[in-house]
Amino acid sequence: MTASELQVDINSDMGEGFGAYKLGDDAAILDIVSSANVACGFHAGDPEIMAVTFSMA
């Protein structure tokens, strides 16, 4: 494999805020990453933040 054939996946955890507590600038990060892990509400995130993050992605 040559250097020109290599690909890098830039990944980030997103949508981890809860209610009034916003963590990170998800919209800005989405412009940079090639994939994202969106919180599903168990340890982080809430339904509204998850919906907004999904709609931006």
Contact map, one row per residue, 1 for C-alpha under 8 A:
111011000000000000000000000000000000000000000000000000000
111111000000000000000000000000000000000000000000000000000
111111000000000000000000000000000000000000000000000000000
011111000000000000000000000000000000000000000000000000000
111111100000000000000000000000000000000000000000000000000
111111110000000000000000000000000000000000000000000000000
000011111000000000000000000000000000000000000000000000000
000001111100000000000000000000000000000000000000000000000
000000111110000000000000000000001110000000000000000000000
000000011111000000000000000000011110000000000000000000000
000000001111100000000000000000001111100000000000000000000
000000000111110000000000000010001011100000000000000000000
000000000011111100000000000000000001111000000000000000000
000000000001111100000001010000000001111000000000000010000
000000000000111110000010010000000000011000011000110010000
000000000000111111000110000000000000011000011100100000000
000000000000001111111111000000000000000000011100100000000
000000000000000111111100000000000000000000011100100000000
000000000000000011111100000000000000000000000101100000000
000000000000000011111100000000000000000000000000000000000
000000000000000011111110000000000000000000000000000000000
000000000000000111111111000000000000000000000000000000000
000000000000001110001111100000000000000000000000000000000
000000000000010010000111110000000000000000000000000000000
000000000000000000000011111110000000000000000000000000000
000000000000011000000001111111000000000000000000000010000
000000000000000000000000111111100000000000000000000010010
000000000000000000000000111111110000000000000000000000000
000000000001000000000000111111111000000000000000000000000
000000000000000000000000011111111101000000000000000000011
000000000000000000000000001111111000000000000000000000000
000000000100000000000000000111111100000000000000000000000
000000001111000000000000000011111111000000000000000000000
000000001110000000000000000001011111000000000000000000000
000000001111000000000000000000001111100000000000000000000
000000000011110000000000000001001111110000000000000000000
000000000011110000000000000000000011111000000000000000000
000000000000111100000000000000000001111100000000010011000
000000000000111100000000000000000000111111111000010000000
000000000000000000000000000000000000011111111100010000000
000000000000000000000000000000000000001111111110010000000
000000000000000000000000000000000000001111111000000000000
000000000000000000000000000000000000001111111000000000000
000000000000001111000000000000000000001111111100000000000
000000000000001111000000000000000000001111111110110000000
000000000000000111100000000000000000000110011111110000000
000000000000000000000000000000000000000010001111111000000
000000000000000000100000000000000000000000000111111100000
000000000000001111100000000000000000000000001111111110000
000000000000001000000000000000000000011110001111111111000
000000000000000000000000000000000000000000000011111111100
000000000000000000000000000000000000000000000001111111110
000000000000011000000000011000000000010000000000111111111
000000000000000000000000000000000000010000000000011111111
000000000000000000000000000000000000000000000000001111111
000000000000000000000000001001000000000000000000000111111
000000000000000000000000000001000000000000000000000011111
